[in-house]
Amino acid sequence: ARYAINKAGGTQCIGAATSETPEGPFQPVGDKPLICQVDAGGSIDPATFVDDDGKTYLLWKNDGNSGGGQTFLYIQPVSADGLTLEGEPTRLLTADEAWEGVLVEAPTLWKRDGKYYLFYSANAYNTPRYAVGYAVAENVLGPYEKVEGPFLKSNIGAGIVGPGGQDIVVGPDGDTWFLFHSWSATGYRFMDLVPLTWEDGRPALGELSRAPQPAP
């Protein structure tokens, strides 16, 4: 398991913990963070990706916006157990489109038909401007080309406000599902689930709704 922790002074860093079972208890590994970009505002939003050849990668965001700086999404190879960094980090994306505001965060990397799809959240999480975009690459380390505009944005009619923090899961029948959190019109935060399909190499979402969805 990977998690963000606060160091003295408020800087967030990424640590790792292990357990014999998924239920825990988890114990931190080592006496220092796995990643801690103090000079870049800190490090948060860790995510893991395992390629077809079994190679494991760690993705994250430097928390530059916490101090008025620039944010990037990073990727770096790690050991098979995920506890040791290998090679050097690679910058993948930064906020350079109007809809993204001043930050990108929450990377989710997915591979389909030989291409790499990097989903990410952008803008201020506590506003309707928060949304999800994605970029595509032929190589896991990039370069990644952004698809214009947000892939998932606020839908007031469906009661979905400021969606982000996305992830992708595969159901028992092999179908893919898109998970994300969003605000309701009444100010509460929910976890949402919607089918994710693929059309000519492009991801597409099912109908957004606050109604209960069928279990994957």
C-alpha positions as CSV (number, residue, x, y, z in Angstrom):
1,A,0.0,0.0,0.0
2,R,1.1,3.6,-0.7
3,Y,-0.1,6.6,1.1
4,A,0.6,10.4,1.5
5,I,1.9,11.6,4.9
6,N,2.6,15.0,6.4
7,K,6.2,15.8,7.3
8,A,7.1,18.6,9.7
9,G,6.2,21.9,8.1
10,G,3.2,20.5,6.4
11,T,4.9,19.0,3.3
12,Q,3.2,15.9,2.1
13,C,5.3,12.9,1.0
14,I,4.6,9.3,-0.3
15,G,5.3,6.3,1.9
16,A,4.9,2.6,1.6
17,A,3.5,0.0,4.0
18,T,3.1,-3.8,3.8
19,S,0.8,-6.4,5.4
20,E,0.4,-10.2,5.2
21,T,-3.3,-9.7,4.4
22,P,-5.3,-7.1,2.5
23,E,-7.2,-6.4,5.7
24,G,-4.0,-5.3,7.5
25,P,-2.5,-4.3,9.8
26,F,-0.1,-2.5,7.6
27,Q,3.4,-1.5,8.8
28,P,5.4,1.4,7.3
29,V,8.5,0.3,5.4
30,G,11.7,2.1,6.3
31,D,12.3,5.2,8.3
32,K,11.8,7.8,5.5
33,P,9.4,8.5,2.7
34,L,9.6,6.7,-0.6
35,I,9.2,10.0,-2.5
36,C,9.4,13.4,-1.0
37,Q,9.9,16.4,-3.4
38,V,10.2,19.0,-0.7
39,D,11.6,21.6,-3.1
40,A,8.6,21.0,-5.5
41,G,5.9,21.4,-2.8
42,G,5.7,17.7,-1.8
43,S,4.5,14.5,-3.4
44,I,0.9,13.0,-3.3
45,D,-1.6,10.9,-5.2
46,P,0.4,7.7,-5.7
47,A,-0.9,5.1,-8.1
48,T,0.6,1.8,-9.4
49,F,0.7,0.5,-12.9
50,V,1.9,-3.0,-14.0
51,D,2.7,-3.4,-17.7
52,D,2.1,-6.5,-19.8
53,D,5.8,-7.6,-19.2
54,G,5.3,-7.5,-15.4
55,K,7.3,-4.3,-15.0
56,T,5.8,-2.1,-12.2
57,Y,5.7,1.7,-12.2
58,L,4.7,4.3,-9.6
59,L,2.9,7.4,-10.7
60,W,2.3,10.5,-8.6
61,K,1.9,14.3,-8.5
62,N,4.2,16.9,-7.1
63,D,2.1,19.1,-4.9
64,G,3.4,22.4,-6.3
65,N,0.1,24.1,-6.2
66,S,0.1,24.0,-2.4
67,G,2.7,26.8,-2.5
68,G,1.7,28.5,-5.7
69,G,4.1,26.5,-7.9
70,Q,3.7,24.3,-10.9
71,T,2.5,20.7,-10.8
72,F,3.5,17.7,-12.9
73,L,2.5,14.1,-13.1
74,Y,5.5,11.7,-12.8
75,I,6.2,8.1,-13.4
76,Q,9.1,5.9,-12.3
77,P,9.9,2.2,-12.4
78,V,9.9,0.4,-9.1
79,S,10.9,-3.1,-7.9
80,A,8.5,-6.0,-8.2
81,D,7.4,-5.6,-4.6
82,G,7.0,-1.8,-5.1
83,L,9.3,-0.8,-2.3
84,T,12.3,0.4,-4.2
85,L,12.6,3.1,-6.8
86,E,14.5,2.2,-10.0
87,G,15.9,4.5,-12.7
88,E,14.8,8.1,-12.7
89,P,11.5,9.8,-12.6
90,T,9.9,11.1,-15.9
91,R,7.6,14.1,-16.1
92,L,4.5,13.2,-18.1
93,L,2.0,16.1,-18.0
94,T,1.5,19.6,-16.5
95,A,-1.5,22.0,-16.6
96,D,-1.4,23.8,-19.9
97,E,-5.0,23.8,-21.1
98,A,-7.6,26.4,-20.0
99,W,-10.0,23.9,-18.4
100,E,-7.2,22.5,-16.2
101,G,-6.7,25.7,-14.2
102,V,-3.4,25.6,-12.4
103,L,-3.0,21.9,-11.6
104,V,-3.2,18.3,-12.7
105,E,-3.3,15.4,-10.2
106,A,-4.6,11.9,-9.4
107,P,-3.0,9.9,-12.3
108,T,-4.6,6.6,-13.4
109,L,-2.7,4.7,-16.1
110,W,-4.5,2.1,-18.2
111,K,-3.3,0.0,-21.2
112,R,-5.6,-1.2,-24.0
113,D,-4.7,-2.6,-27.4
114,G,-1.0,-1.7,-27.0
115,K,-1.7,2.0,-26.1
116,Y,-1.3,3.8,-22.8
117,Y,-4.2,5.9,-21.5
118,L,-3.3,8.4,-18.8
119,F,-6.4,9.7,-17.0
120,Y,-6.0,12.6,-14.6
121,S,-8.0,15.2,-12.6
122,A,-7.5,18.9,-13.0
123,N,-8.6,22.3,-11.6
124,A,-9.9,23.1,-8.0
125,Y,-11.4,19.9,-6.4
126,N,-14.0,21.9,-4.5
127,T,-15.5,23.7,-7.5
128,P,-17.6,22.7,-10.5
129,R,-14.6,23.3,-12.6
130,Y,-12.9,20.1,-11.3
131,A,-12.9,17.5,-14.1
132,V,-11.1,14.5,-15.6
133,G,-9.0,14.4,-18.8
134,Y,-6.8,11.9,-20.5
135,A,-3.8,11.6,-22.7
136,V,-2.5,8.8,-25.0
137,A,1.0,7.4,-25.7
138,E,2.6,4.5,-27.6
139,N,5.2,4.1,-24.8
140,V,4.7,3.9,-21.1
141,L,7.1,6.8,-20.5
142,G,5.5,8.9,-23.1
143,P,5.3,11.3,-24.8
144,Y,1.6,11.6,-23.9
145,E,-0.7,13.6,-26.2
146,K,-3.7,15.1,-24.5
147,V,-7.2,14.7,-25.9
148,E,-8.8,18.2,-26.1
149,G,-11.1,19.2,-23.4
150,P,-12.3,17.2,-20.3
151,F,-13.3,13.6,-20.7
152,L,-15.7,13.9,-17.7
153,K,-17.0,17.2,-16.3
154,S,-19.8,18.5,-14.1
155,N,-23.3,17.5,-15.2
156,I,-25.7,19.5,-13.2
157,G,-28.7,17.7,-14.7
158,A,-27.4,14.4,-13.4
159,G,-26.4,15.9,-10.0
160,I,-22.7,15.3,-10.7
161,V,-20.5,18.3,-9.6
162,G,-16.7,18.5,-9.8
163,P,-16.0,14.9,-10.7
164,G,-12.4,13.6,-10.2
165,G,-10.1,11.2,-8.3
166,Q,-10.9,8.6,-10.9
167,D,-9.9,4.9,-11.1
168,I,-10.7,2.0,-13.4
169,V,-11.7,-1.6,-12.4
170,V,-12.6,-4.7,-14.4
171,G,-15.8,-6.6,-13.5
172,P,-16.1,-10.4,-13.3
173,D,-17.4,-10.5,-16.9
174,G,-14.4,-8.4,-18.2
175,D,-16.3,-5.2,-18.6
176,T,-14.5,-2.0,-17.4
177,W,-16.0,0.5,-15.0
178,F,-15.0,4.1,-14.2
179,L,-15.1,5.1,-10.5
180,F,-14.8,8.7,-9.4
181,H,-15.9,11.0,-6.6
182,S,-18.1,14.1,-7.0
183,W,-20.1,16.6,-5.1
184,S,-23.9,16.6,-5.1
185,A,-25.9,19.8,-5.5
186,T,-26.5,19.7,-1.7
187,G,-22.7,19.8,-0.9
188,Y,-22.1,16.2,0.0
189,R,-19.4,14.1,-1.6
190,F,-20.2,10.8,-3.2
191,M,-18.4,7.8,-4.9
192,D,-19.8,7.3,-8.4
193,L,-19.7,4.3,-10.7
194,V,-20.4,4.3,-14.5
195,P,-19.7,1.8,-17.3
196,L,-16.5,2.5,-19.4
197,T,-16.6,1.3,-23.0
198,W,-14.1,1.7,-25.8
199,E,-15.0,3.0,-29.3
200,D,-12.3,3.0,-32.0
201,G,-9.6,3.3,-29.4
202,R,-11.3,6.1,-27.5
203,P,-12.9,5.6,-24.0
204,A,-16.5,6.5,-23.5
205,L,-18.7,6.7,-20.4
206,G,-22.2,5.4,-19.9
207,E,-25.0,7.6,-18.7
208,L,-24.2,9.6,-15.6
209,S,-26.8,9.3,-12.8
210,R,-27.1,9.5,-9.0
211,A,-29.4,6.4,-9.2
212,P,-28.0,3.1,-8.0
213,Q,-26.0,1.3,-10.7
214,P,-25.9,-2.5,-11.3
215,A,-23.1,-4.2,-9.5
216,P,-20.1,-5.0,-11.8
